[in-house]
Amino acid sequence: MKVLSFIDHEFEDLEFWYPILRLREAGCDVIIAGPTKGEKYIGKYGVPALSDITYEDVDASEYDALLVPGGWAPDKIRRSPKVLEIVREMHADQKVIGHICHAGWVLASAKILSGIKVTSTPGIKDDMENAGAIWFDVPAMVDKNIVSAQRPPDLPEYMKLFIQALQL
């Protein structure tokens, strides 16, 4: 399995690294895409990560799934037209898309949430509902190909659901 993860500065450290490490442990190849290839992006708590490729380099057809980390990075990530194109294409192909905390902003901006049941940090509940999602106050959940979670304490449940969705 090949999984794409987006990155930008001020990602939530645990929400970025925990899923990547779990998927690598499960044998997945995880590729990190950011605005610039080889750039060191710094998380909210100072943990760095290097991007493997740029958003523009991504061919969505090469990936089985997508991870969108939380933190403040999603507000930057969703401004890229290429990111929104990737999200729409992967959703149209029913590939697994995971988002946690504020990462729902990216899916909302891609306009793929109409009628989808999701959770997120309660702080963006209105944004999710305004994008057409049906929001639930639960730690983690799955609807079709979308796996969502609220906060870092929900990471174990989130990744259990994400890995099940990948059928690993």
Protein Blocks (a to p, Z undefined) as FASTA:
>chain_A
ZZdddddehiafklmmmmmmmmmmnopacddddfbehiacddfkopacddfbdfklpcfk
lpcbdcddehjllmmmmmpmklmmmmmmmmmnopacddehjlmmmmmmnopmgopacddd
fklmmmmmmnopacdddfbdcehjbccdfblmlmmmmmmmmmmmnoZZ
